[in-house]
């Protein structure tokens, strides 16, 4: 692996870093204390500025108006954007819209792209992704209760979903529903576009998480699909391909999440070090003079550096050998980086004392929001089991060959 970052990429990262620090950091106090919806008009102004600077859509191909970055390059960008809670949104590469854009580009028809992809790329609308259900384990996406029954030229969709991020105010959802109940487990579900104004599409509530309800994009919606009728032409890809499409979406998405977490780690580290030299525990004795604090700083730096290299290697593998061949690397970073992030955040909060648990810094928000990182897109335990089984299977096959 070549660890060098091209001059062109370094220049791009510098421009993005400057925008985040000068344009977005000053917005954070209002975002933390009043929420996304209050700040949204200002954020739309920032998004327009990002587009004018030619920095929007780093993850999207140039032919669709994006920067056309590789998975590794977008990972580097994601680490810069992750330093601010509104970084990805401001650059129109936020979950779940980024993944939905990728699905529509790869599997959408020309009509679907015209109606949904183009306004999504332009930042004129938002979307959500409805896969997780309250009555079925998210760790087993082959088992779900939401169904899409054919009726003439339509599907009639019935079921309940939750953790549909950004469903509050979304223009449409991409919903996973069982269309082929008698097929093998991985071929039972399809992905179908459901416009938010469809009768029976009901956003019941935004789920309170860690004491915060959120709102707009910064929320997780519970959605009822009460006999929603949509044309079969709203299906993405072939019937029964929902699981396969979801895996295509989640692989690179895990890279994006992990590099965003690296950005969060870097922000927490920066806040930790600044506080260590500015805060005095007694006249003339800064917090950083204490060995406990010095140990936290050294350990955090080592762990962040190691996590960053693991993620960049996984991204490089996807770019060079493909997602399937890189699945071990992706599973390894998914659980390891999430745990590094929580350790670094915990140390930063502890170092800030009472200030650390307030919303006067982004640390508490990061801690509340990102604890879920060990659960969504596959909980830690599932990734550990999956990667261990694959490794042991290879050793067993080698042993049989020797015999």
C-alpha positions in Angstrom: 0.0 0.0 0.0 1.3 3.4 -1.0 0.8 5.7 2.0 1.5 8.9 0.1 -1.3 11.4 -0.4 -1.0 13.3 -3.7 -0.5 17.0 -3.7 -3.9 17.4 -5.4 -5.6 15.5 -2.6 -3.6 17.4 0.1 -4.8 20.6 -1.4 -8.4 19.4 -1.4 -8.2 18.2 2.2 -6.7 21.6 3.2 -9.6 23.5 1.6 -12.1 21.2 3.3 -10.4 21.4 6.7 -10.4 25.2 6.5 -14.1 25.4 5.6 -15.0 23.0 8.5 -12.9 25.0 11.0 -13.9 28.5 9.9 -17.5 28.0 8.7 -18.9 25.1 10.7 -17.2 25.1 14.1 -18.8 28.5 14.9 -22.3 27.0 14.2 -21.9 24.2 16.7 -23.1 25.9 19.9 -26.4 26.7 18.3 -26.7 23.2 16.8 -25.9 21.6 20.2 -28.3 23.8 22.2 -31.2 24.3 19.8 -31.0 21.5 17.3 -30.9 20.9 13.6 -34.2 22.5 12.6 -33.4 25.8 14.1 -30.0 25.9 12.4 -31.2 24.4 9.1 -31.6 27.8 7.2 -28.0 28.7 8.0 -26.9 25.2 7.1 -28.6 25.5 3.7 -26.5 28.7 3.1 -23.4 26.7 4.0 -24.3 23.9 1.6 -24.8 26.5 -1.2 -21.3 27.9 -0.4 -19.8 24.4 -0.5 -21.4 23.8 -3.9 -20.1 27.1 -5.2 -16.6 26.1 -4.0 -16.9 22.8 -6.0 -16.6 20.7 -2.8 -20.0 19.0 -2.6 -20.6 15.3 -3.2 -17.1 14.0 -2.6 -18.4 10.4 -2.8 -20.2 10.8 -6.2 -18.8 10.2 -9.7 -17.9 13.3 -11.6 -20.5 12.5 -14.3 -23.2 13.0 -11.7 -21.7 16.3 -10.4 -19.5 14.9 -7.6 -15.8 15.0 -7.0 -15.3 11.4 -8.2 -13.1 10.4 -5.2 -12.1 6.8 -4.6 -13.2 5.0 -1.5 -9.8 5.7 0.1 -9.9 9.4 -0.9 -13.4 9.9 0.3 -12.3 8.3 3.6 -9.7 11.0 4.0 -12.3 13.6 3.4 -14.8 11.9 5.7 -12.2 12.2 8.5 -12.1 15.9 8.1 -15.9 16.3 7.9 -16.4 14.1 10.9 -14.7 16.6 13.2 -18.0 18.6 13.2 -21.5 17.2 13.8 -22.7 19.1 10.7 -19.7 18.4 8.5 -21.1 15.7 6.3 -24.5 17.3 6.0 -22.9 20.6 4.8 -21.1 18.7 2.0 -24.2 16.7 1.0 -22.5 13.3 1.8 -24.5 12.5 4.9 -26.1 9.2 5.8 -28.5 8.0 4.7 -28.7 10.2 1.6 -25.1 9.3 0.4 -26.0 5.6 0.4 -29.3 6.2 -1.3 -27.5 8.3 -4.0 -25.2 5.4 -4.7 -28.1 2.9 -4.9 -30.0 5.1 -7.3 -26.9 5.6 -9.5 -26.2 1.9 -9.7 -29.7 0.4 -9.7 -32.1 3.2 -10.5 -33.9 3.5 -13.8 -33.7 6.8 -15.8 -37.1 7.7 -14.6 -36.1 7.0 -10.9 -32.9 9.0 -11.3 -34.8 12.0 -12.8 -37.4 12.0 -10.1 -35.3 11.2 -7.0 -31.6 11.2 -7.7 -31.2 14.6 -9.4 -32.9 16.6 -6.6 -31.1 14.5 -4.0 -27.7 15.4 -5.6 -28.7 19.0 -5.8 -29.5 19.1 -2.1 -33.1 20.1 -2.8 -34.6 17.1 -0.9 -33.6 14.5 1.7 -34.4 10.8 1.9 -34.4 7.9 4.4 -33.6 4.2 4.3 -36.1 1.9 6.0 -34.6 -1.5 6.7 -34.4 -2.0 10.5 -37.6 -3.1 12.3 -38.6 -3.0 16.0 -40.0 -6.5 15.9 -37.0 -8.2 14.2 -33.3 -8.2 14.9 -31.3 -5.8 12.8 -28.4 -8.2 12.9 -30.4 -10.6 10.7 -31.5 -8.6 7.6 -32.9 -11.7 5.9 -35.7 -11.9 8.5 -38.2 -9.1 8.4 -42.0 -8.6 8.7 -42.6 -5.8 6.2 -44.2 -7.2 3.1 -44.8 -5.9 -0.4 -47.7 -7.8 -2.0 -48.3 -7.5 -5.8 -51.7 -6.1 -6.8 -52.0 -5.5 -10.5 -49.2 -3.2 -11.5 -48.6 -2.1 -7.9 -47.0 -3.2 -4.7 -49.0 -2.8 -1.4 -46.4 -2.4 1.4 -47.3 -3.1 5.0 -45.0 -3.1 8.0 -43.2 -1.1 10.7 -39.7 0.3 10.5 -37.6 2.3 12.9 -34.2 4.0 13.0 -35.0 5.4 9.5 -32.5 8.2 10.0 -33.8 11.5 8.6 -37.3 10.3 8.0 -38.7 13.4 9.6 -38.9 15.7 6.5 -37.7 13.2 3.9 -39.1 13.3 0.4 -39.0 9.6 0.0 -37.9 6.4 1.6 -36.1 3.3 0.2 -37.8 0.5 2.0 -36.7 -3.2 2.3 -39.8 -5.4 2.1 -40.4 -9.1 1.5 -41.6 -9.7 -2.0 -40.7 -13.4 -2.4 -41.5 -15.1 0.9 -40.9 -18.6 -0.4 -37.4 -17.8 -1.9 -34.1 -18.6 -0.2 -33.5 -16.1 2.7 -31.1 -13.9 0.8 -33.5 -13.5 -2.1 -36.8 -12.7 -0.3 -36.6 -8.9 0.0 -36.6 -6.1 -2.5 -35.9 -2.4 -2.2 -38.7 -0.1 -3.2 -39.0 3.7 -3.4 -41.9 5.1 -1.4 -42.6 8.8 -1.8 -43.4 10.4 1.6 -46.7 11.7 0.3 -48.0 8.2 -0.4 -51.2 7.4 1.5 -50.3 5.1 4.4 -46.7 6.4 4.8 -46.8 7.6 8.4 -43.9 9.0 10.4 -45.1 8.0 13.8 -42.4 9.7 15.9 -38.7 10.5 16.2 -37.2 8.0 18.6 -35.6 9.5 21.7 -32.1 8.3 21.9 -29.9 8.9 25.0 -32.3 11.6 26.1 -32.4 13.4 22.8 -35.3 13.3 20.3 -33.6 15.3 17.6 -35.5 16.6 14.5 -35.2 16.7 10.7 -32.1 15.1 9.4 -30.7 14.7 12.9 -33.3 12.2 14.0 -34.3 8.6 13.8 -37.8 8.0 12.7 -40.3 5.3 13.3 -42.4 4.7 10.2 -45.6 2.7 9.6 -46.3 1.5 6.1 -50.0 1.1 6.2 -51.0 -0.6 2.9 -48.8 1.9 1.0 -49.6 1.4 -2.7 -46.8 2.2 -5.1 -46.1 1.1 -8.7 -43.9 -1.9 -9.2 -41.7 0.4 -11.4 -40.6 1.9 -8.0 -38.6 -1.2 -7.3 -34.8 -0.8 -7.4 -33.0 -3.6 -9.3 -34.5 -7.0 -9.8 -37.1 -8.5 -7.5 -35.5 -10.3 -4.6 -32.2 -8.3 -4.9 -32.8 -6.2 -1.8 -30.3 -8.0 0.4 -27.6 -7.9 -2.3 -28.2 -4.1 -2.8 -28.1 -3.5 0.9 -24.7 -5.2 1.1 -23.4 -3.1 -1.7 -24.6 -0.1 0.1 -23.3 -1.0 3.6 -19.7 -2.0 2.6 -18.4 1.4 1.5 -20.8 2.9 4.1 -18.9 1.2 6.9 -15.7 2.8 5.5 -17.4 6.2 5.6 -18.6 5.7 9.1 -15.2 4.5 10.4 -13.4 7.5 8.8 -16.0 9.8 10.3 -15.3 8.2 13.6 -11.6 8.9 13.1 -12.6 12.6 12.6 -14.5 12.5 15.8 -11.5 11.0 17.6 -9.3 13.8 16.2 -11.7 16.5 17.3 -11.9 14.9 20.8 -8.1 14.6 20.9 -7.7 18.3 19.9 -10.2 19.4 22.6 -8.5 17.2 25.1 -5.0 18.6 24.5 -6.1 22.2 24.4 -7.9 21.8 27.7 -4.9 20.1 29.2 -2.7 23.1 28.5 -5.3 25.8 29.3 -7.0 24.4 32.4 -5.1 24.8 35.7 -5.7 22.5 38.6 -3.8 24.9 40.9 -2.1 28.2 40.1 0.7 27.5 37.7 -0.1 23.8 37.3 -1.9 23.0 34.1 -4.0 19.8 33.8 -1.4 18.4 31.4 1.2 18.3 34.1 -0.6 15.3 35.6 0.6 11.8 34.6 -2.9 10.4 34.3 -3.6 13.0 31.7 -0.3 12.5 29.9 -1.1 8.8 29.7 -4.6 9.4 28.2 -3.1 11.6 25.6 -0.3 9.2 24.6 -2.7 6.2 24.5 -5.3 8.1 22.5 -2.7 9.3 19.9 -1.4 5.7 19.4 -4.9 4.2 19.1 -6.1 6.9 16.7 -3.1 6.5 14.5 -3.5 2.7 14.4 -7.2 2.9 13.7 -6.7 5.4 10.9 -4.2 3.1 9.1 -6.5 0.1 9.5 -9.4 2.1 7.9 -7.2 3.5 5.0 -6.0 -0.1 4.3 -9.5 -1.4 4.2 -10.5 1.4 1.8 -7.5 0.7 -0.3 -8.4 -3.0 -0.5 -12.0 -2.1 -1.7 -10.5 0.1 -4.4 -8.0 -2.6 -5.6 -9.6 -6.0 -5.0 -13.3 -5.2 -4.5 -15.7 -5.2 -1.6 -16.2 -9.0 -1.3 -12.4 -9.7 -1.1 -12.1 -6.9 1.5 -14.9 -8.0 3.8 -12.5 -9.2 6.5 -10.8 -5.8 6.6 -14.2 -4.1 6.7 -15.4 -6.2 9.6 -12.2 -5.7 11.6 -12.4 -1.9 11.3 -16.1 -1.8 12.1 -15.8 -3.1 15.6 -12.2 -1.9 16.4 -12.6 1.7 15.4 -16.0 2.1 17.1 -14.3 1.0 20.3 -11.3 3.2 19.9 -13.7 6.1 19.4 -15.6 5.4 22.6 -12.4 5.1 24.6 -11.0 8.4 23.2 -14.4 10.2 23.8 -14.5 8.8 27.4 -11.1 10.1 28.2 -11.8 13.5 26.7 -15.0 13.8 28.7 -13.2 12.7 31.9 -10.5 15.2 31.3 -13.0 18.0 30.9 -14.7 17.1 34.2 -18.1 18.6 34.6 -17.7 20.6 31.4 -17.4 17.3 29.5 -21.0 16.2 30.1 -22.5 19.5 29.2 -23.5 20.6 25.7 -21.0 23.5 25.7 -18.6 21.2 23.8 -19.5 18.6 21.1 -18.1 15.8 23.3 -21.4 14.8 25.0 -23.2 14.8 21.7 -20.6 12.7 20.1 -20.7 10.3 23.0 -24.6 10.0 22.9 -24.8 9.7 19.2 -21.9 7.4 18.5 -22.4 4.8 21.1 -24.8 3.4 18.5 -21.7 2.8 16.3 -21.2 -0.5 18.0 -24.7 -1.6 17.0 -25.8 -0.2 13.6 -24.5 -1.7 10.3 -23.9 -4.9 12.2 -23.2 -5.1 16.0 -19.6 -5.7 17.1 -20.4 -9.3 18.0 -21.7 -10.2 14.5 -18.6 -8.8 12.8 -16.3 -10.6 15.2 -18.1 -13.9 14.7 -18.2 -13.5 10.9 -14.6 -12.6 10.4 -13.4 -15.3 12.9 -15.4 -18.0 11.1 -14.0 -17.0 7.7 -10.4 -17.1 9.0 -10.9 -20.4 10.7 -12.5 -21.9 7.6 -9.4 -20.9 5.6 -7.2 -22.6 8.2 -9.3 -25.7 8.1 -9.2 -25.9 4.3 -5.4 -25.5 4.4 -5.2 -28.4 6.9 -7.3 -30.6 4.6 -5.0 -29.8 1.6 -1.9 -30.8 3.6 -3.5 -34.1 4.5 
